[in-house]
Amino acid sequence: MRSDKERAPDRGRGRMQRTKLSDQIAEDLRRWIAREGLKPGNRLPNEKALMQHYGCAKGTLREALKALEVQGLVKMQTGPNGGAEIQPVSIDAAMQQLRSYLHFQVLDFEQIYVLRRSLEVSLAESVVGRLTEDQLQRLEINIEQCVEARDSGDRVAGRRLEIEFHDILCESCDNPLLAFICRFLNGLLRDLVEFRSDRYDEHEAFGQHNVASHRDLVAAFRVRDRRDVSRIMREHMCCAESFMQRLDASFRSDLLSTG
């Protein structure tokens, strides 16, 4: 029969890590916010009540609340009636968290277009008949701004405007997850892609293609032709990917930057 010492696990391997009390409190508060259905503008209980509830020190509680604030879930209000106020997590904060994760991964534009080839088509189809006249006019203005940027030789502004066209489409999407992913991919392309080829003819052809495709899309959106919208966007994504290959596009190694 083995002794207790022989049966005991090796303390040098597989040691269980203890979760800090402040992290446990932060997680419990997240669950409480969800369970109670709290909305932006609602307040968490004051510090004294929370310290009594969790049986913790003020420093531990403030560390937990700070974690929620960093995540963008609460905003700390000062003054006599201060405390933690629920706020909606901004899309910028959520995207920056994803960028921080991807910074330590291997990422290239081909992986982006694996998603864009299908998601941008789904996005375009989803906004047929939903775009307002103001948004349609903004799309048309965007196209003219792209032409002006191209004519002036400002490639950087032109590329950013081309991506902005797709951001405008996201505004009318009724699927928040689809809109978020498309916006996130747009942000990566707008802020972090570099073109290692400086061939003027390829850059010019890319700009002309984008303008022509965007004009065709607006025309199809105006007559609410879902089938045509789908076809144009699918061809647009395939051509855009091809241009990115010919222009030798790559992501900067620093994905923590915002542009």
C-alpha positions as a Markdown table, in Angstrom:
| # | Residue | x | y | z |
|---|---|---|---|---|
| 1 | Met | 0.0 | 0.0 | 0.0 |
| 2 | Arg | 1.3 | 3.5 | -1.0 |
| 3 | Ser | 1.9 | 6.0 | 1.8 |
| 4 | Asp | 0.2 | 9.3 | 1.9 |
| 5 | Lys | 3.4 | 10.9 | 0.8 |
| 6 | Glu | 3.5 | 8.8 | -2.3 |
| 7 | Arg | -0.1 | 9.5 | -3.2 |
| 8 | Ala | 0.2 | 13.3 | -2.7 |
| 9 | Pro | 0.5 | 15.3 | -5.9 |
| 10 | Asp | 3.8 | 16.9 | -6.8 |
| 11 | Arg | 3.6 | 20.5 | -5.4 |
| 12 | Gly | 6.0 | 21.6 | -8.0 |
| 13 | Arg | 3.7 | 20.8 | -10.9 |
| 14 | Gly | 0.2 | 21.6 | -11.7 |
| 15 | Arg | -0.2 | 24.0 | -8.8 |
| 16 | Met | -3.6 | 25.5 | -8.6 |
| 17 | Gln | -3.7 | 29.3 | -9.0 |
| 18 | Arg | -5.9 | 31.2 | -6.7 |
| 19 | Thr | -8.1 | 33.9 | -8.1 |
| 20 | Lys | -7.6 | 37.3 | -6.4 |
| 21 | Leu | -10.5 | 38.4 | -4.3 |
| 22 | Ser | -10.9 | 41.6 | -6.3 |
| 23 | Asp | -11.2 | 39.5 | -9.5 |
| 24 | Gln | -13.9 | 37.4 | -7.9 |
| 25 | Ile | -15.8 | 40.5 | -6.8 |
| 26 | Ala | -15.5 | 42.0 | -10.3 |
| 27 | Glu | -16.9 | 38.8 | -11.8 |
| 28 | Asp | -19.7 | 38.6 | -9.3 |
| 29 | Leu | -20.6 | 42.2 | -10.0 |
| 30 | Arg | -20.7 | 41.5 | -13.8 |
| 31 | Arg | -23.1 | 38.6 | -13.1 |
| 32 | Trp | -25.2 | 40.8 | -10.8 |
| 33 | Ile | -25.5 | 43.6 | -13.5 |
| 34 | Ala | -26.7 | 41.0 | -16.0 |
| 35 | Arg | -29.0 | 39.2 | -13.6 |
| 36 | Glu | -30.7 | 42.5 | -12.4 |
| 37 | Gly | -30.9 | 43.8 | -16.0 |
| 38 | Leu | -29.2 | 47.0 | -15.1 |
| 39 | Lys | -29.1 | 49.7 | -17.8 |
| 40 | Pro | -26.7 | 52.6 | -18.6 |
| 41 | Gly | -27.2 | 55.3 | -16.0 |
| 42 | Asn | -28.1 | 52.8 | -13.2 |
| 43 | Arg | -25.8 | 52.8 | -10.2 |
| 44 | Leu | -24.2 | 50.0 | -8.2 |
| 45 | Pro | -24.6 | 50.0 | -4.5 |
| 46 | Asn | -22.3 | 52.5 | -2.7 |
| 47 | Glu | -18.9 | 51.5 | -1.4 |
| 48 | Lys | -20.0 | 50.8 | 2.1 |
| 49 | Ala | -22.8 | 48.5 | 1.1 |
| 50 | Leu | -20.5 | 46.6 | -1.2 |
| 51 | Met | -17.7 | 46.3 | 1.3 |
| 52 | Gln | -20.2 | 44.9 | 3.9 |
| 53 | His | -21.7 | 42.5 | 1.3 |
| 54 | Tyr | -18.3 | 41.1 | 0.2 |
| 55 | Gly | -16.6 | 41.4 | 3.6 |
| 56 | Cys | -13.6 | 43.1 | 2.0 |
| 57 | Ala | -11.4 | 46.1 | 2.5 |
| 58 | Lys | -11.9 | 49.3 | 0.6 |
| 59 | Gly | -8.7 | 48.8 | -1.4 |
| 60 | Thr | -9.9 | 45.4 | -2.6 |
| 61 | Leu | -13.3 | 46.7 | -3.6 |
| 62 | Arg | -11.8 | 49.7 | -5.5 |
| 63 | Glu | -9.5 | 47.3 | -7.4 |
| 64 | Ala | -12.6 | 45.3 | -8.5 |
| 65 | Leu | -14.4 | 48.5 | -9.6 |
| 66 | Lys | -11.4 | 49.7 | -11.4 |
| 67 | Ala | -11.3 | 46.5 | -13.4 |
| 68 | Leu | -14.9 | 47.0 | -14.4 |
| 69 | Glu | -14.1 | 50.6 | -15.3 |
| 70 | Val | -11.1 | 49.6 | -17.5 |
| 71 | Gln | -13.4 | 47.1 | -19.3 |
| 72 | Gly | -15.7 | 50.1 | -20.0 |
| 73 | Leu | -18.7 | 48.6 | -18.1 |
| 74 | Val | -18.9 | 51.2 | -15.4 |
| 75 | Lys | -17.8 | 54.8 | -14.9 |
| 76 | Met | -16.8 | 56.1 | -11.5 |
| 77 | Gln | -18.6 | 59.3 | -10.5 |
| 78 | Thr | -17.1 | 61.5 | -7.9 |
| 79 | Gly | -18.8 | 63.7 | -5.2 |
| 80 | Pro | -21.3 | 63.0 | -2.4 |
| 81 | Asn | -23.5 | 61.0 | -4.7 |
| 82 | Gly | -20.7 | 59.4 | -6.5 |
| 83 | Gly | -20.1 | 55.7 | -7.2 |
| 84 | Ala | -20.0 | 53.2 | -10.0 |
| 85 | Glu | -22.5 | 54.1 | -12.8 |
| 86 | Ile | -23.3 | 51.5 | -15.5 |
| 87 | Gln | -22.4 | 52.6 | -19.0 |
| 88 | Pro | -22.5 | 50.9 | -22.4 |
| 89 | Val | -19.2 | 49.5 | -23.5 |
| 90 | Ser | -18.0 | 51.5 | -26.5 |
| 91 | Ile | -17.3 | 49.8 | -29.7 |
| 92 | Asp | -13.8 | 51.4 | -29.7 |
| 93 | Ala | -13.0 | 49.9 | -26.3 |
| 94 | Ala | -14.2 | 46.4 | -27.5 |
| 95 | Met | -12.2 | 46.7 | -30.7 |
| 96 | Gln | -9.0 | 47.7 | -28.9 |
| 97 | Gln | -9.3 | 44.7 | -26.7 |
| 98 | Leu | -9.5 | 42.5 | -29.8 |
| 99 | Arg | -6.5 | 44.3 | -31.3 |
| 100 | Ser | -4.5 | 43.6 | -28.1 |
| 101 | Tyr | -5.3 | 39.9 | -28.4 |
| 102 | Leu | -4.4 | 39.8 | -32.2 |
| 103 | His | -1.2 | 41.6 | -31.6 |
| 104 | Phe | 0.3 | 38.4 | -30.2 |
| 105 | Gln | -1.1 | 36.2 | -33.1 |
| 106 | Val | 0.0 | 35.7 | -36.6 |
| 107 | Leu | -2.3 | 37.7 | -38.9 |
| 108 | Asp | -2.4 | 38.5 | -42.5 |
| 109 | Phe | -4.8 | 40.2 | -44.9 |
| 110 | Glu | -5.7 | 36.9 | -46.6 |
| 111 | Gln | -7.3 | 35.8 | -43.3 |
| 112 | Ile | -9.3 | 39.0 | -43.3 |
| 113 | Tyr | -10.7 | 38.4 | -46.7 |
| 114 | Val | -11.7 | 34.9 | -45.8 |
| 115 | Leu | -14.2 | 36.7 | -43.6 |
| 116 | Arg | -14.9 | 39.7 | -45.7 |
| 117 | Arg | -15.8 | 37.7 | -48.8 |
| 118 | Ser | -18.9 | 36.4 | -47.0 |
| 119 | Leu | -19.6 | 39.0 | -44.2 |
| 120 | Glu | -19.6 | 42.1 | -46.5 |
| 121 | Val | -22.0 | 40.4 | -48.8 |
| 122 | Ser | -24.3 | 39.5 | -45.8 |
| 123 | Leu | -23.9 | 43.1 | -44.5 |
| 124 | Ala | -24.9 | 44.6 | -47.9 |
| 125 | Glu | -27.9 | 42.3 | -48.3 |
| 126 | Ser | -29.0 | 43.1 | -44.7 |
| 127 | Val | -29.2 | 46.9 | -45.4 |
| 128 | Val | -31.1 | 46.8 | -48.7 |
| 129 | Gly | -34.2 | 48.9 | -48.1 |
| 130 | Arg | -32.9 | 50.1 | -44.7 |
| 131 | Leu | -30.5 | 52.8 | -45.8 |
| 132 | Thr | -31.9 | 56.3 | -45.2 |
| 133 | Glu | -31.8 | 59.0 | -47.8 |
| 134 | Asp | -29.2 | 60.8 | -45.6 |
| 135 | Gln | -27.0 | 57.7 | -45.6 |
| 136 | Leu | -27.4 | 57.2 | -49.3 |
| 137 | Gln | -26.3 | 60.8 | -49.9 |
| 138 | Arg | -23.3 | 60.3 | -47.5 |
| 139 | Leu | -22.3 | 57.2 | -49.5 |
| 140 | Glu | -22.4 | 59.3 | -52.7 |
| 141 | Ile | -20.4 | 62.1 | -51.1 |
| 142 | Asn | -17.9 | 59.6 | -49.9 |
| 143 | Ile | -17.4 | 58.3 | -53.4 |
| 144 | Glu | -16.8 | 61.9 | -54.7 |
| 145 | Gln | -14.3 | 62.4 | -51.9 |
| 146 | Cys | -12.5 | 59.2 | -52.9 |
| 147 | Val | -12.2 | 60.6 | -56.5 |
| 148 | Glu | -10.8 | 63.9 | -55.2 |
| 149 | Ala | -8.3 | 62.1 | -53.0 |
| 150 | Arg | -7.2 | 59.9 | -55.9 |
| 151 | Asp | -6.9 | 62.9 | -58.3 |
| 152 | Ser | -4.7 | 64.7 | -55.8 |
| 153 | Gly | -2.5 | 61.7 | -55.3 |
| 154 | Asp | -3.4 | 61.2 | -51.7 |
| 155 | Arg | -3.5 | 57.4 | -51.5 |
| 156 | Val | -3.7 | 57.2 | -47.7 |
| 157 | Ala | -6.8 | 59.4 | -47.6 |
| 158 | Gly | -8.3 | 57.5 | -50.5 |
| 159 | Arg | -7.9 | 54.1 | -48.8 |
| 160 | Arg | -9.4 | 55.4 | -45.6 |
| 161 | Leu | -12.4 | 56.9 | -47.4 |
| 162 | Glu | -13.0 | 53.6 | -49.3 |
| 163 | Ile | -13.2 | 51.8 | -46.0 |
| 164 | Glu | -15.5 | 54.5 | -44.5 |
| 165 | Phe | -18.0 | 53.6 | -47.3 |
| 166 | His | -18.4 | 50.2 | -45.7 |
| 167 | Asp | -18.6 | 51.7 | -42.2 |
| 168 | Ile | -21.6 | 53.7 | -43.3 |
| 169 | Leu | -23.4 | 50.5 | -44.4 |
| 170 | Cys | -22.8 | 49.1 | -40.9 |
| 171 | Glu | -25.0 | 51.9 | -39.4 |
| 172 | Ser | -28.2 | 50.4 | -40.8 |
| 173 | Cys | -27.4 | 46.7 | -40.1 |
| 174 | Asp | -30.0 | 45.2 | -37.7 |
| 175 | Asn | -27.5 | 42.4 | -36.7 |
| 176 | Pro | -25.2 | 43.9 | -34.1 |
| 177 | Leu | -22.7 | 41.0 | -34.2 |
| 178 | Leu | -22.4 | 41.2 | -38.0 |
| 179 | Ala | -22.0 | 45.0 | -37.9 |
| 180 | Phe | -19.4 | 44.8 | -35.1 |
| 181 | Ile | -17.3 | 42.2 | -36.9 |
| 182 | Cys | -17.4 | 44.2 | -40.2 |
| 183 | Arg | -16.5 | 47.4 | -38.4 |
| 184 | Phe | -13.6 | 45.6 | -36.7 |
| 185 | Leu | -12.2 | 44.2 | -39.9 |
| 186 | Asn | -12.7 | 47.6 | -41.6 |
| 187 | Gly | -10.7 | 49.2 | -38.8 |
| 188 | Leu | -7.8 | 46.7 | -39.2 |
| 189 | Leu | -7.7 | 47.4 | -43.0 |
| 190 | Arg | -8.0 | 51.2 | -42.5 |
| 191 | Asp | -5.4 | 51.6 | -39.8 |
| 192 | Leu | -2.9 | 48.8 | -40.0 |
| 193 | Val | -2.4 | 47.7 | -43.6 |
| 194 | Glu | 0.7 | 48.7 | -45.5 |
| 195 | Phe | 1.3 | 48.3 | -49.2 |
| 196 | Arg | 4.9 | 47.2 | -50.0 |
| 197 | Ser | 4.4 | 47.7 | -53.7 |
| 198 | Asp | 4.5 | 51.3 | -54.9 |
| 199 | Arg | 3.3 | 50.6 | -58.5 |
| 200 | Tyr | 1.3 | 53.6 | -59.6 |
| 201 | Asp | -0.7 | 51.7 | -62.2 |
| 202 | Glu | -1.9 | 49.1 | -59.6 |
| 203 | His | -2.8 | 51.7 | -57.0 |
| 204 | Glu | -4.7 | 53.7 | -59.7 |
| 205 | Ala | -6.6 | 50.6 | -60.9 |
| 206 | Phe | -7.5 | 49.7 | -57.3 |
| 207 | Gly | -8.9 | 53.2 | -56.7 |
| 208 | Gln | -10.9 | 53.1 | -59.9 |
| 209 | His | -12.3 | 49.7 | -59.1 |
| 210 | Asn | -13.4 | 50.8 | -55.6 |
| 211 | Val | -15.1 | 53.9 | -57.0 |
| 212 | Ala | -16.9 | 52.0 | -59.7 |
| 213 | Ser | -18.0 | 49.2 | -57.4 |
| 214 | His | -19.3 | 51.7 | -54.8 |
| 215 | Arg | -21.2 | 53.6 | -57.4 |
| 216 | Asp | -22.8 | 50.4 | -58.6 |
| 217 | Leu | -23.7 | 49.5 | -55.1 |
| 218 | Val | -25.4 | 52.8 | -54.4 |
| 219 | Ala | -27.4 | 52.5 | -57.6 |
| 220 | Ala | -28.5 | 49.0 | -56.6 |
| 221 | Phe | -29.3 | 50.2 | -53.0 |
| 222 | Arg | -31.5 | 53.0 | -54.4 |
| 223 | Val | -33.7 | 50.6 | -56.4 |
| 224 | Arg | -33.5 | 48.0 | -53.6 |
| 225 | Asp | -32.2 | 45.3 | -55.8 |
| 226 | Arg | -31.0 | 42.7 | -53.3 |
| 227 | Arg | -29.8 | 40.3 | -55.9 |
| 228 | Asp | -27.7 | 42.9 | -57.7 |
| 229 | Val | -26.3 | 44.2 | -54.4 |
| 230 | Ser | -25.2 | 40.7 | -53.5 |
| 231 | Arg | -23.5 | 40.2 | -56.8 |
| 232 | Ile | -21.7 | 43.5 | -56.9 |
| 233 | Met | -20.4 | 43.2 | -53.3 |
| 234 | Arg | -19.2 | 39.6 | -53.9 |
| 235 | Glu | -17.3 | 40.7 | -57.0 |
| 236 | His | -16.0 | 43.8 | -55.2 |
| 237 | Met | -14.5 | 41.7 | -52.4 |
| 238 | Cys | -12.9 | 39.2 | -54.7 |
| 239 | Cys | -11.3 | 42.0 | -56.8 |
| 240 | Ala | -10.2 | 44.0 | -53.7 |
| 241 | Glu | -8.5 | 40.9 | -52.4 |
| 242 | Ser | -6.7 | 40.4 | -55.7 |
| 243 | Phe | -5.5 | 44.0 | -55.7 |
| 244 | Met | -4.2 | 43.6 | -52.1 |
| 245 | Gln | -2.2 | 40.6 | -53.3 |
| 246 | Arg | -0.7 | 42.4 | -56.3 |
| 247 | Leu | 0.1 | 45.4 | -54.1 |
| 248 | Asp | 1.8 | 43.1 | -51.6 |
| 249 | Ala | -0.3 | 44.2 | -48.7 |
| 250 | Ser | 0.7 | 43.3 | -45.1 |
| 251 | Phe | -0.2 | 44.2 | -41.6 |
| 252 | Arg | 2.1 | 46.3 | -39.4 |
| 253 | Ser | 3.5 | 44.2 | -36.6 |
| 254 | Asp | 2.2 | 46.8 | -34.1 |
| 255 | Leu | -1.6 | 46.0 | -33.8 |
| 256 | Leu | -1.8 | 47.8 | -30.5 |
| 257 | Ser | -1.7 | 51.2 | -32.4 |
| 258 | Thr | -4.9 | 52.8 | -33.6 |
| 259 | Gly | -3.5 | 54.3 | -36.7 |
